[in-house]
Amino acid sequence: MLPSIEHRIATELNARPNQVAAAIALLDEGATVPFISRYRKEATGGLDDTQMRNLEQRLGYLRELEERRGSILASIAEQGKLTPELQNQISHADTKQLLEDLYLPYKQKRRTKAQIAKESGLEPLAESLLNDPARVPETEAARYVDADKGVADTKAALEGARHILMERFAEDAVLLGQLRAHLEENGILVSSVAEGKEEAGAKFRDYFDYREPLKAVPPHRALALFRGRNEDMLRVALKLPEDLDEAATSNPCEGMIARRFGITSQGRAADKWLADTVRWTWRVKLSLHLELDLLGSLRERAEEEAIRVFARNLHDLLLAAPAGPRATIGLDPGLRTGVKVAVVDATGKLLDTATIYPHVPRNDWDGALHMLALLAHKHGAQLISIGNGTASRETDKLAAELIGKHPELKLSKIVVSEAGASVYSASEFAAREFPQLDVSLRGAVSIARRLQDPLAELVKIDPKSIGVGQYQHDVSQFKLAKSLDAVVEDCVNAVGVDVNMASVPLLARISGLSAALAENIVAYRDVHGAFSSREALKQVPRLGAKTFEQAAGFLRVRGDNPLDASAVHPEAYPLAQRILSDLLARLDGKPDSRALIGQSGVFNAVDANRYTDERFGLPTVQDILREMEKPGRDPRPAFKAAIFKEGVEDLKDLQPGMVLEGVVTNVTNFGAFVDVGVHQDGLVHISALADKFVKDPHSVVKAGDVVKVKVVEVDVQRKRVALTMRLGDAAPAARDKSESKATPKQVRQAAVPAPAGGAMADALARALRNK
């Protein structure tokens, strides 16, 4: 038998089985990952949130595996075909694929030609020719001709016998495993343009004549190929090297089938018939089956990687530095329809709205400046948040002039990503929050708030609409949503939430809280006023003891008890009070315990080991001390904004060699996209991220980072910008279009069709190709 689920997961996580068992028990009791990783460190031995997420995912897979194993054993036993050897094989199968291979001969399926042949009594013929190739096929077959059984002649008899052997060969689990391994190691992924689709499929032209070893195909290239196939622009197939070599005379996979069943060519009567059976088995039964199987596995791996990339980018974006609680003017840029303006106070409450028309066709520049100055003065605005869509640079210039003409307002301007703002504007939540407000103005509110606190605002938007993914529309939407929801949950709980200011969508992401409970909290708050303590949360309808335990540590209440504004869990308050009392006694009662909390250095001298007991171990005590030193500390970095270069507002303004400051908007496996303020993100290919070899772009940059880049190449017509963060590299001289193109190998290594979602996913890896 296989080791227990706990032991298997422990081996994979490099943890102890008792740690994994404790974590599984807590998950089964309904505890959330954030709660377990933060407040049950003693039970799990300190498994962090990443390990817990991996454990949770692997637990689901292995439990599904065990459930499937049980149903397969039961099915085969019902058929009376479960031998001790087969049961042992099934009991030791450690993957779903191997389980299904073993089950294949016993799976209920439509009536096959092999089954019909067996019913016609042809199985002994197949056995005799396989076991004794010296027999003459036609002579042996003549004995089985029986019109009443549907065997009209020797040809029909031999055909039936062949189908019996073909099915047997194709359902052999050991053989399937060997063939699959051989194809994984030696298979070549080949694509060509679909007939007549050269023009319509131009964005996939890098794959019109493409070949690459299956094992070397990176996830983003695989998804590009699958997209081209799904859109009927490409023909994609898995081939063996021998299939592509006109001089090849043998097929290794056919040889593996023959060896598995002892079939050799010795000039005997049935040798050719058996060799033909092997050939038909490969060509008719196995090659297509394994191609679909391996391409499916490639897609699955590519999807998993794409989801991982999206999740990592989302994590970085959600935990981007907040500008903080300052009154902000949000500008949603536009030309003909005008620039939508929304003013929010320090808490994000909407104060005022307007629409200005500084750009074509109205060109009311002075009127727009006057209106913005009035709004800034009236509401004491300190920040101007500008969406990065159409007319953003023109609007940025307007804000710059406003700041220059009115220095007394002490305004600062920042361009922010407006990805998903329109989704929020049309959402049910936005409609409930601003029922009388025009949809376009709701977007300006979102743009203002996401500068103040990206996390609090972005949780209102479906994560898939935020636009930091890699082929997010080409992957399993269920798996994507599940992964992104986990990221949002981890980010929200890592930061914590002020329960007296948080929106329903933000509260709904807190450990243990559902959307219904979040609505109950807000409704209770609206009726009874702000919560004065965490304990008061117990008065909220349907918020029971278990929910309180899961959620309380992540909810901040700024009231009489300073611990309520920290990440110290209420269950540990007695311990925290004991530490504070001891400190006060040492300091002769001065200052009081409330004043002690937040004083840097006071808690450094505390011996954490003195306060451990059976319930609270050293990790928890240390966490409590850190929290009391810096209660409610925000794990996000300090706020910093990119400064776009004046006069560089459009693609045509870019010149090779130009050094610019920009914001990383998206990180993929092949590089990072950077917004430099020209309405089109540029690509820093992975080879141009640093002066050293970079295996993973995330190790160098993350979404939201402010970076300096140099322009390498600009293609205005195709809206492509190649950038480098290797500022010492010389920009290439302008090249004539008649120059010879990159080699097919360079193209395959560099080019990627544009992903959905707006970011420029055409790989501009031609940057530095002359390196």
Secondary structure as GFF3:
##gff-version 3
##sequence-region A 1 771
A	DSSP	alpha_helix	5	13	.	.	.	ID=ss1
A	DSSP	alpha_helix	17	28	.	.	.	ID=ss2
A	DSSP	alpha_helix	33	39	.	.	.	ID=ss3
A	DSSP	alpha_helix	41	44	.	.	.	ID=ss4
A	DSSP	alpha_helix	49	78	.	.	.	ID=ss5
A	DSSP	alpha_helix	84	92	.	.	.	ID=ss6
A	DSSP	alpha_helix	96	103	.	.	.	ID=ss7
A	DSSP	three_ten_helix	104	106	.	.	.	ID=ss8
A	DSSP	alpha_helix	113	119	.	.	.	ID=ss9
A	DSSP	alpha_helix	123	131	.	.	.	ID=ss10
A	DSSP	alpha_helix	137	142	.	.	.	ID=ss11
A	DSSP	three_ten_helix	147	149	.	.	.	ID=ss12
A	DSSP	alpha_helix	154	170	.	.	.	ID=ss13
A	DSSP	alpha_helix	173	186	.	.	.	ID=ss14
A	DSSP	beta_strand	188	193	.	.	.	ID=ss15
A	DSSP	three_ten_helix	202	207	.	.	.	ID=ss16
A	DSSP	beta_strand	209	213	.	.	.	ID=ss17
A	DSSP	three_ten_helix	214	216	.	.	.	ID=ss18
A	DSSP	alpha_helix	219	230	.	.	.	ID=ss19
A	DSSP	beta_strand	234	239	.	.	.	ID=ss20
A	DSSP	three_ten_helix	241	244	.	.	.	ID=ss21
A	DSSP	alpha_helix	252	260	.	.	.	ID=ss22
A	DSSP	alpha_helix	271	280	.	.	.	ID=ss23
A	DSSP	pi_helix	281	286	.	.	.	ID=ss24
A	DSSP	alpha_helix	287	318	.	.	.	ID=ss25
A	DSSP	beta_strand	328	332	.	.	.	ID=ss26
A	DSSP	beta_strand	339	344	.	.	.	ID=ss27
A	DSSP	beta_strand	350	356	.	.	.	ID=ss28
A	DSSP	alpha_helix	365	379	.	.	.	ID=ss29
A	DSSP	beta_strand	383	387	.	.	.	ID=ss30
A	DSSP	alpha_helix	392	405	.	.	.	ID=ss31
A	DSSP	three_ten_helix	407	409	.	.	.	ID=ss32
A	DSSP	beta_strand	412	416	.	.	.	ID=ss33
A	DSSP	alpha_helix	421	425	.	.	.	ID=ss34
A	DSSP	alpha_helix	428	433	.	.	.	ID=ss35
A	DSSP	alpha_helix	439	452	.	.	.	ID=ss36
A	DSSP	alpha_helix	454	458	.	.	.	ID=ss37
A	DSSP	three_ten_helix	463	465	.	.	.	ID=ss38
A	DSSP	three_ten_helix	472	474	.	.	.	ID=ss39
A	DSSP	alpha_helix	477	495	.	.	.	ID=ss40
A	DSSP	beta_strand	497	498	.	.	.	ID=ss41
A	DSSP	alpha_helix	504	507	.	.	.	ID=ss42
A	DSSP	alpha_helix	515	528	.	.	.	ID=ss43
A	DSSP	three_ten_helix	535	539	.	.	.	ID=ss44
A	DSSP	alpha_helix	545	551	.	.	.	ID=ss45
A	DSSP	three_ten_helix	552	554	.	.	.	ID=ss46
A	DSSP	beta_strand	555	556	.	.	.	ID=ss47
A	DSSP	three_ten_helix	562	565	.	.	.	ID=ss48
A	DSSP	three_ten_helix	570	572	.	.	.	ID=ss49
A	DSSP	alpha_helix	573	586	.	.	.	ID=ss50
A	DSSP	alpha_helix	593	596	.	.	.	ID=ss51
A	DSSP	three_ten_helix	608	611	.	.	.	ID=ss52
A	DSSP	alpha_helix	618	629	.	.	.	ID=ss53
A	DSSP	three_ten_helix	651	653	.	.	.	ID=ss54
A	DSSP	beta_strand	659	668	.	.	.	ID=ss55
A	DSSP	beta_strand	671	675	.	.	.	ID=ss56
A	DSSP	beta_strand	682	685	.	.	.	ID=ss57
A	DSSP	three_ten_helix	686	688	.	.	.	ID=ss58
A	DSSP	three_ten_helix	697	699	.	.	.	ID=ss59
A	DSSP	beta_strand	706	715	.	.	.	ID=ss60
A	DSSP	beta_strand	720	724	.	.	.	ID=ss61
A	DSSP	alpha_helix	744	750	.	.	.	ID=ss62
###
